[in-house]
Every structure is written in C-alpha cells, then in structure tokens.
Amino acid sequence: MKRFSLIFFLAVIMTILSACGDKEDADTVVLRVCNWEEYIDEGGWDDDELIELENGRNIIGENAMYHDFEEWYYETYGIKVKVEYSCAGTNEDLYNQLTLGDVFDLVCPSDYMIMKLMAEDKLVKFSPAFFDIEDEENYYSRGVSPYIRKIFDENEIDGESWGEYSAGYMWGTTGIVYNPEEITRTQASNWELLRDSSYKRRVTIKDNVRDAYFSALAVYKRDKLLSAEFVEREDYRQALAKEMNDTSDDTISAVEEILRDMKENAYSFETDSGKADMVTGKVLANYQWSGDAVYTIEQASEDDVELYYEVPSECGNLWFDGWVMLKAGLKEDARKQHAAEAFINFVSMPENVVRNMYYIGYTSVIAGCDDTTVFDYADWYFGADDNEEETIDYDVSYFFGEEDEVDGSYVITAVPEQQYGALGAQYPSLDIIRRCAVMGYFDDETYEKINNMWINVRCFDLKSLF
C-alpha cells in the first residue's frame, strides 16, 4: 500500500513538473535559423585573439553568437528564445530543403536566391518598427552602410525593393587571385586570362553556372564594356547591369563556346579547392569571391608567398548575402517575427560585426555610421605599423561615410601592397565598385536554357543526342 502511494505521489509530481515545462516551452519563442557553414562566429577564441580597438572596445568571441543572442534577447525584451541553428551548403541546397518541406523562420541566401524567393512570394516583409532609427536596438537600420542601403532600396522585384524583404549580411566582389611574380596586374585585369593558353592548367574556374557565365559573358562583351562610348554613358551603371544580365539565345551560345575554351585551359573547375591550390603554387590564378580571396592571400602570406586580388577591368560581380524571413516558418506569428528581426539587429551590433568579420573573413554590410567600431577594426587589422617607411592613404569613405564618394573622412594608412591584397579585396576602391554589377536571378525558362548550356560544357553535349 505504501509502495502504491509513493508511486502515485511521484506520478503527481511528474505531472506538475511536466505541466510547468510545457508552460515554459509555450513561453519560449523557437527561432529556426539556417545559414551557410562557418558563416557566423562560433566562439572559442584564444585569449591572444582579443581585439583591442582605438575606441576602447575589447572584443573576443567566447560563445557561439546565436547562443549569445538568446541571452541578449531575454535581457533586452524579457522573452525567452531558443535558436535552432542549422546550415546549408549552397543556395540550391537551401531551396531544395525548402521545397522538400524543411521549415525555417530566418535564412541567409545570396542575392539571386533572395530575388527568386521574393518573386515566388515566399518572404515576409520587414515590420515598420525594424526601420525605426530612433530605436537604439535597431542596429541594422542605424548602422548599415548608406552605399549598401542604396543598392538594396534601388533594386526591385515586381515593383518592390529588396530592402523591404531582406537585410544585408556580407557583401563583396568576384575577381582573380593571382601570383604577381608569374602574372602581371595587367594580365589579371582581364577575364581573358582564364582561357589564356600561356597559363594552360595553371588557372581555376568556379564550378557553378552563374559565376562561370558571368566571367565568360565579360569576355564576350569585352570590347563594348571597355569602349569610351560605353564607359562615359550617364547611365553607365544601369547599362553595365543590363549587359551583364544578357541571357538572349545568341549570347548564351557565344558564352558556351568561351566556357569550352576556359574548360580546356583550366586546371579545374572548383568550389573550394582553389584556395589551397593557390597557396601551394599548384595554380597561378584562381577565380574567387573576395572573402575567400582574403583567406587565400593571408594563408599564403604565412608561407611567405605574396598573392594579389584584382577585379578585371571589364567588370566584376557585386554580390550580397542577406537575411530574409520565410512565410512558411513565421506563419504570421508576431513573436517569431520580432525575434527574427532582433536576431538581424544582434548580428548587426558593431562589436558582433567585428566578431563575425574576424571569424569568417568576409566583409559585413554594416559600417556603424555614428559608431566607429567597424572602421576602427578595419584600421586595426589592415593599418601599417608605425615603423613602416612607405605607406599609402586608402580611402574607404564611400562605404563608411554618408555619400557614395571618397572625401578623406575614413582613411586607412596601409602598406602599398595592401591595395592589391587583403584590404583591396575586403574594401575595394570606389573606382572598382563603379565597374561592378549585380547579377539577377534566372526565371525558370532562362534557368533551363543556361543549365542545359552548362551541362554541355561540364558533362556532355546535349546537342549531340539529336
């Protein structure tokens, strides 16, 4: 009898505890976040990695940033949040996961996938409160570079700007990492390098259709893109974007032939191995994203190998990764949307921007504006030592300032090589930026045509089957 009573008592206690747990779970917002691998600070820094900035801030990553967010959100808003953090390998992998039923609230795709998700009406528009710069917790709206904000606001899908549905995270260019002892800057300033037989089996190309298409398209349109008549047009930026998004049948055919030449000339098509191949000297030039270019240049430097980065003179691809909220995840849940917007603001906090940039090596869209932390970090990271005899003034005010121009308000004093090295890759000059274009997304019909062309180049010729 006593044993039965004890069991009954324990059962009652467990029921009460379970009910309390259910209440706690009901009060906790679960935020499902999907990002790229190694694309956020995971913490665990060594003590000697402490970043001490001129403005007095000391920055170090102890915990994973998404766990720090949970604590910050509760302290700031009094609401418990649990982040379920996962990763995707590519934009296409992410899209397939969504198509197959995986549910996320907040994801970080690249520019063209953001456009695709917008066009398919899969995204939630940011709340008006997210853009309130009077709110001190709105670190994104208060701190995003005016240059980046302008790009997001001016580009549209179906009459609605990107900025209504997406918040930038990282940005950069595409170009060529090269060994200056073997390849001149003039040669690296030309996409034609990728099919130059003088460097047969000594160059690598990106193994995805969009980046490969962009480089071959620039080769095809080189004469036009570099002509004085074209460059001096009042609407040059718009005209450049139009040319670099040409997907007419004739253009696709011409690009296919150029890509065949590049394939024959290349050491490999690659996604990630090009960085190591450059460091080891296996190849002399590598078509690369600017963030990976920084990594490659710095890894090579540790082995006393000097590498440079160049955006070819025809044009470069201006790319972005950004945060978007998914309708399928949020389901009009105001608490989830608040947590998702707060997560974007948390990673846009200047000290957290520094943590992420240091950890992953890419360039944040956040300038900080009235907070100098991000610029102080760039100056701390790239600035020349006091004992350097030869230096240059590298002006990045177009990014950190209020206008799309250089005015001397934000200058990094660096060694001359940095303008072609990691600094130039991370913060390209305004002259380079002005010859860069955003590549749009392909609709289903265009994607099928370009994908078939890519299969012809990479695998076998579909035309030979008919």
C-alpha positions in Angstrom: 0.0 0.0 0.0 2.8 2.4 0.9 4.6 1.5 -2.3 1.4 2.3 -4.3 1.1 5.7 -2.5 4.7 6.5 -3.3 4.3 5.7 -7.0 1.1 7.8 -7.1 2.8 10.7 -5.3 5.7 10.6 -7.8 3.3 10.5 -10.7 1.5 13.6 -9.5 4.9 15.4 -9.1 6.0 14.4 -12.6 2.6 15.6 -14.0 3.1 19.0 -12.2 6.7 19.3 -13.4 5.6 18.4 -17.0 2.9 21.0 -16.9 5.4 23.6 -15.8 7.8 22.5 -18.5 5.0 22.8 -21.1 4.3 26.3 -19.8 7.9 27.2 -20.1 8.1 25.8 -23.6 4.9 27.8 -24.5 6.5 31.0 -23.3 9.8 30.4 -25.3 10.0 31.5 -28.9 11.7 28.9 -31.0 13.6 30.6 -33.9 14.8 28.3 -36.7 17.8 29.9 -38.4 19.6 28.5 -41.5 22.9 30.0 -42.6 26.0 28.9 -44.6 28.6 26.7 -42.9 31.2 28.6 -40.9 29.4 31.9 -41.6 28.9 33.1 -38.1 31.2 33.4 -35.0 31.1 30.0 -33.2 33.2 31.4 -30.3 36.0 29.6 -28.6 38.6 32.2 -29.3 42.0 32.0 -27.6 43.0 34.8 -25.2 45.6 36.1 -27.5 42.9 36.8 -30.1 41.5 39.6 -28.1 40.8 42.6 -30.3 41.6 45.9 -28.6 40.4 48.9 -30.6 41.2 52.5 -30.5 37.8 53.5 -29.3 38.4 51.4 -26.2 36.3 48.4 -27.1 37.8 44.9 -26.3 36.2 42.2 -28.4 36.5 38.4 -28.2 34.2 35.6 -29.2 33.7 33.2 -26.2 30.3 31.6 -27.1 28.5 30.9 -30.4 26.8 34.1 -31.4 23.4 32.5 -31.7 23.7 31.5 -28.0 24.8 35.0 -27.0 21.7 36.2 -28.9 19.4 34.1 -26.7 20.8 35.7 -23.6 20.7 39.2 -25.0 17.1 38.8 -26.2 15.9 37.8 -22.8 17.8 40.6 -21.1 16.5 43.2 -23.6 12.9 42.1 -24.1 12.2 39.8 -21.2 11.2 37.0 -23.6 12.9 33.6 -23.8 14.1 32.5 -27.2 15.6 29.2 -28.4 17.6 29.3 -31.6 17.6 26.1 -33.6 20.6 26.8 -35.8 21.4 24.8 -39.0 23.5 25.1 -42.1 23.1 24.7 -45.9 25.8 24.0 -48.4 24.6 26.1 -51.4 21.7 28.3 -52.4 20.3 25.4 -54.4 20.6 23.1 -51.4 18.7 25.6 -49.3 16.0 26.0 -51.9 15.6 22.2 -52.3 15.3 21.9 -48.5 12.5 24.4 -48.5 10.8 22.7 -51.5 11.0 19.3 -49.7 9.3 20.7 -46.6 12.1 21.8 -44.2 10.8 24.8 -42.2 12.9 27.8 -41.2 12.0 31.2 -40.0 15.1 33.1 -40.9 17.6 32.2 -43.7 20.6 33.9 -45.3 20.7 33.2 -49.0 22.7 35.1 -51.7 21.3 37.9 -53.8 19.8 35.9 -56.7 18.1 33.5 -54.3 16.6 36.4 -52.4 15.3 37.7 -55.7 13.9 34.2 -56.5 12.2 33.9 -53.1 10.7 37.4 -53.5 9.4 36.6 -57.0 7.8 33.4 -55.6 6.1 35.3 -52.8 7.8 33.2 -50.1 9.1 36.1 -48.0 7.7 38.2 -45.2 8.2 42.0 -45.4 10.0 43.6 -42.5 7.8 45.4 -40.0 7.8 49.3 -40.0 9.4 49.1 -36.5 12.5 47.4 -37.9 13.4 50.6 -39.8 12.9 53.0 -36.9 16.3 54.6 -36.5 15.2 56.2 -33.2 15.1 52.7 -31.6 18.6 52.1 -30.2 18.2 48.3 -30.6 17.7 48.7 -34.4 21.4 48.2 -35.1 20.9 47.2 -38.8 18.9 50.2 -39.9 21.1 52.5 -37.8 24.4 51.0 -38.9 24.1 49.7 -42.5 26.4 51.4 -44.9 24.5 54.1 -46.9 26.1 52.7 -50.0 24.7 49.3 -49.3 21.3 50.6 -48.3 21.0 52.5 -51.6 21.7 49.3 -53.6 19.0 47.4 -51.6 16.5 50.2 -51.9 17.0 50.9 -55.6 16.9 47.3 -56.9 13.4 45.8 -57.2 11.5 42.6 -57.9 7.9 43.1 -59.2 8.0 46.8 -58.1 9.1 46.1 -54.5 12.6 46.9 -53.3 15.0 44.3 -51.9 15.3 46.4 -48.8 11.7 45.7 -47.8 12.2 42.0 -47.6 16.0 41.5 -47.0 18.7 42.8 -44.7 22.3 42.5 -45.9 24.8 40.4 -44.0 28.0 40.1 -46.0 29.0 41.5 -49.4 31.9 41.6 -51.9 33.1 41.2 -55.4 34.4 38.5 -57.7 37.8 38.7 -59.2 41.1 36.9 -59.7 43.6 35.9 -57.1 47.0 35.7 -58.7 50.7 35.3 -58.1 52.3 38.6 -59.1 55.7 37.0 -59.7 54.2 35.0 -62.5 51.3 37.1 -63.7 51.2 40.9 -64.2 48.4 43.1 -62.8 47.5 44.0 -66.4 47.0 40.3 -67.3 45.0 39.7 -64.1 42.8 42.7 -65.0 41.3 40.8 -67.9 38.8 37.8 -67.7 40.5 36.6 -70.8 43.3 35.3 -68.5 41.0 32.3 -67.7 41.4 31.0 -71.3 44.9 32.3 -72.0 46.9 29.3 -73.3 50.1 30.7 -71.8 48.7 29.5 -68.4 47.2 26.3 -69.5 46.4 24.1 -66.5 47.5 26.9 -64.2 44.2 28.6 -63.6 41.0 27.5 -61.9 37.3 28.5 -62.5 34.3 28.5 -60.3 32.2 25.3 -60.6 28.8 26.9 -60.7 26.9 28.2 -63.7 26.3 31.8 -62.5 29.9 32.7 -61.8 31.2 30.9 -64.8 28.6 32.5 -67.0 29.5 36.0 -65.7 33.2 35.7 -66.5 32.6 34.3 -70.0 30.0 37.0 -70.7 32.5 39.6 -69.7 35.0 38.1 -72.2 32.3 38.1 -74.9 31.4 41.7 -74.3 34.8 43.0 -73.5 35.2 45.4 -76.4 31.9 47.1 -75.7 32.3 47.2 -71.9 35.7 48.9 -72.3 34.8 51.4 -75.0 34.9 55.0 -74.1 31.4 55.5 -75.5 30.0 52.9 -73.1 32.0 53.8 -70.0 31.2 57.5 -70.4 27.4 57.0 -70.6 25.4 58.9 -68.0 23.6 55.7 -67.2 26.8 53.6 -67.2 25.9 51.6 -64.0 22.4 50.7 -65.3 23.8 49.9 -68.8 26.5 47.7 -67.3 24.0 45.7 -65.2 21.8 45.2 -68.3 24.8 43.9 -70.4 25.9 41.6 -67.6 22.4 40.1 -67.3 22.1 39.4 -71.0 20.6 35.9 -71.5 19.5 36.0 -75.1 19.9 32.8 -77.1 22.7 34.2 -79.2 24.6 35.3 -76.1 24.1 32.0 -74.4 25.6 30.2 -77.4 28.6 32.6 -77.5 29.2 32.2 -73.8 29.1 28.4 -74.2 31.9 28.5 -76.7 34.0 30.7 -74.4 33.4 28.4 -71.5 34.5 25.4 -73.5 37.8 27.2 -74.2 38.1 28.0 -70.4 37.4 24.4 -69.5 40.2 23.2 -71.9 42.6 25.8 -70.4 41.7 25.3 -66.7 43.4 23.1 -64.1 40.0 22.5 -62.7 36.5 23.8 -62.1 36.4 24.2 -58.3 34.3 25.4 -55.4 36.7 25.4 -52.5 40.0 23.7 -53.5 41.2 26.8 -55.4 42.3 28.5 -52.2 44.7 25.6 -51.3 45.9 25.3 -54.9 46.9 28.9 -54.9 48.8 28.7 -51.6 50.7 25.6 -52.6 51.5 27.0 -56.0 49.7 24.4 -58.0 47.9 27.1 -59.9 48.9 30.7 -60.6 45.4 32.3 -60.8 42.1 31.5 -59.2 38.6 32.9 -60.0 37.5 33.8 -56.5 34.9 35.5 -54.3 36.5 38.4 -52.4 36.1 36.9 -48.9 37.8 33.7 -49.9 40.4 35.8 -51.7 41.2 37.4 -48.3 41.6 34.0 -46.7 43.8 32.8 -49.6 46.1 35.8 -49.5 46.6 35.6 -45.8 47.2 31.9 -45.8 49.8 32.3 -48.5 51.4 35.1 -46.5 52.1 32.8 -43.6 54.2 30.7 -46.0 55.9 33.9 -47.3 54.1 33.7 -50.6 52.6 37.0 -51.9 49.3 36.9 -53.7 47.2 39.7 -55.0 43.5 40.2 -55.9 42.2 42.0 -58.9 38.7 42.8 -60.2 39.1 42.7 -64.0 38.7 45.9 -65.9 35.6 44.8 -67.9 33.5 44.5 -64.7 33.1 42.5 -61.6 30.2 40.8 -59.9 28.9 42.7 -56.9 27.3 40.1 -54.6 25.4 40.0 -51.3 24.2 37.5 -48.8 21.3 38.7 -46.7 18.7 37.7 -44.1 15.1 37.0 -45.1 12.1 35.8 -43.2 10.0 33.0 -44.6 6.2 32.9 -44.7 6.2 29.1 -44.3 8.1 29.4 -41.0 6.7 32.6 -39.4 3.1 31.8 -40.3 2.1 35.4 -39.2 3.4 34.8 -35.7 4.3 38.3 -34.5 6.5 37.0 -31.7 8.6 34.9 -34.2 8.9 37.9 -36.5 10.1 40.1 -33.6 12.7 37.5 -32.6 13.8 37.2 -36.3 14.2 40.9 -36.7 16.0 41.1 -33.4 18.5 38.4 -34.5 19.4 40.5 -37.5 19.9 43.5 -35.3 22.0 41.5 -32.9 24.4 40.3 -35.6 24.5 43.9 -36.8 25.7 45.2 -33.5 29.1 46.7 -34.2 31.1 44.5 -31.8 29.3 41.4 -33.2 30.0 42.6 -36.8 33.7 42.6 -35.8 33.4 39.1 -34.3 31.9 37.8 -37.5 34.3 39.5 -39.8 37.3 38.3 -37.8 35.9 34.7 -37.6 34.8 34.2 -41.2 36.9 36.7 -43.1 34.2 38.3 -45.2 33.0 41.9 -45.2 29.9 43.0 -43.3 27.4 45.4 -44.9 27.5 47.3 -41.5 29.5 50.5 -41.4 28.4 51.5 -37.9 27.8 55.1 -39.0 27.9 57.1 -35.7 29.8 54.1 -34.1 33.4 53.8 -35.2 33.9 50.2 -34.1 33.8 48.6 -37.5 36.1 51.2 -39.1 38.5 51.0 -36.1 38.6 47.3 -36.6 39.5 47.7 -40.3 42.2 50.2 -39.4 43.5 47.9 -36.6 43.5 44.9 -39.0 44.9 46.5 -42.1 46.7 49.6 -40.9 50.5 49.8 -41.3 52.8 49.6 -38.3 54.3 52.9 -37.1 57.7 51.9 -38.2 56.7 51.3 -41.9 58.7 53.7 -44.1 56.4 53.6 -47.2 52.6 53.8 -46.8 49.5 54.9 -48.7 46.3 56.5 -47.7 43.5 54.1 -48.6 40.2 56.0 -48.7 37.1 53.9 -47.8 34.8 56.8 -47.0 32.4 55.8 -49.8 31.5 52.8 -47.6 31.7 54.3 -44.1 30.6 57.8 -44.9 27.2 59.3 -45.8 27.7 59.6 -49.5 28.7 57.4 -52.5 32.1 59.2 -52.8 35.6 59.4 -51.3 36.2 62.6 -49.2 39.0 61.7 -46.9 36.8 61.2 -43.8 37.7 57.5 -43.5 41.2 56.7 -44.5 43.4 53.6 -43.6 47.1 54.2 -43.7 48.5 50.9 -45.1 51.5 49.5 -46.8 51.2 49.9 -50.6 50.8 46.2 -51.3 47.5 46.1 -49.3 45.6 47.9 -52.0 46.1 44.8 -54.1 46.0 42.4 -51.2 43.5 41.6 -48.4 42.5 45.3 -47.8 41.7 45.8 -51.5 39.7 42.6 -51.6 37.8 43.4 -48.4 37.1 47.0 -49.2 37.5 47.6 -52.9 38.2 51.1 -54.1 35.3 53.3 -55.4 36.7 53.1 -58.9 36.4 49.3 -58.8 33.0 49.3 -57.2 31.7 51.6 -60.0 32.5 48.9 -62.6 30.7 46.1 -60.7 27.2 44.9 -61.5 24.7 42.7 -59.6 23.7 39.6 -61.5 20.0 38.9 -61.3 18.2 35.6 -60.9 17.1 33.5 -63.8 13.5 32.7 -64.2 12.6 29.1 -64.8 12.7 29.3 -68.6 16.1 31.1 -68.6 17.5 28.8 -66.0 16.6 25.8 -68.1 18.4 27.2 -71.1 21.5 28.2 -69.2 21.6 25.0 -67.2 21.5 23.0 -70.4 24.3 25.1 -71.7 26.3 24.4 -68.5 25.7 20.6 -68.9 27.0 20.8 -72.4 30.2 22.5 -71.1 30.7 20.4 -67.9 29.5 17.0 -68.8 28.4 16.2 -72.4 26.9 18.0 -75.4 23.1 17.6 -75.3 23.0 18.7 -79.0 24.9 15.6 -80.0 22.0 13.4 -78.9 19.7 14.9 -81.5 
